[in-house]
Amino acid sequence: MISYKTNGTCAKEIKFEVNGDKVNNVEFVSGCPGNLLGIQALVNGLTIDEVISKFEGISCNGRPTSCPDQFARALKEYKLKI
């Protein structure tokens, strides 16, 4: 399980697994439960690049980032390490 500490969002951490290039078992710690459960269900089985392209740059309530954007950042950071 990979863990990413978020910055500037209600969710404090994102945990996820990557199998090959597919994202699985995403879990947001804290944040808006309904929305984040929806995100978890939608991204399960998508490729890393699909998730990044859909979520990168999304803002939340006037903030320069959001939980989806933070997840895209986590995945980009993961790609740099592999």
N, C-alpha and C positions, 0 to 999 in steps of 0.2 A: 504494500500500500504506500503510495506517494502522498506526502503531506505538503501543502503550500499555505503559508501564513498570508492572509489577505491584508490589504492596506486601503483604508478609506471606504469600507463597506460594513454593513451590519453583520454579515457573516465574518467570522474571525479566522476560519480555516477551511480549506477544501481538501478532501481526501479523495484519491482516485487510483485506479489501476489502468495500466495499458497492456494489452495483449497484442503483440505485433504492432499494428498502427491503429488499433481500435481502442476506444475509451470505454471502460466498464466500471461498475461499482462506485459511482460518484456520490460523495456525501459532503454536504455543506454543514458546517458547525455554526449554529446560531443563524440569524437572519430571518427572513419571511418564509415560514415553513411551506405554505401552499405553493408559492412561486418556485421555491427551490426544489421541492419534490417534483414539480413539473419539469424543470430543467433536467434533473437527474433522469427522469424517464425518457425525455426527448433525446438526450445525447448518448444514451447507452447503445453501444454498437457502432456509433459513427466513428469515422477516422479522426485523428488528431487535427488534420488540416481542415476537415469539414467543420469541426467545432470552432476552430480559430476563425475561419472566414465568416461564420454566422454571428459570433459573439464579440469579436474584437471591436473596440471603440464605442460600445454601448454605454451610455451614461445613466445615472439614476438621480432623479430629483435635484438636478442642478449640479451634482458632483461630477468630476471629470472621469469617474469610473463607476463600475457596478459589479454585482456578483458575476454576471456572465462575462464581463470584460476581465475581471480578475481570473476567471477560469481560463480564458484565452491566454492571459499572461502566464499562468501556471504551465499550460501546455507548451507555450513557446520556450519557457525556461527548461522544461523537460527535454524538448527537442535539442536544445543546445548541449545538454549533458550526455546525450546518447551518441 
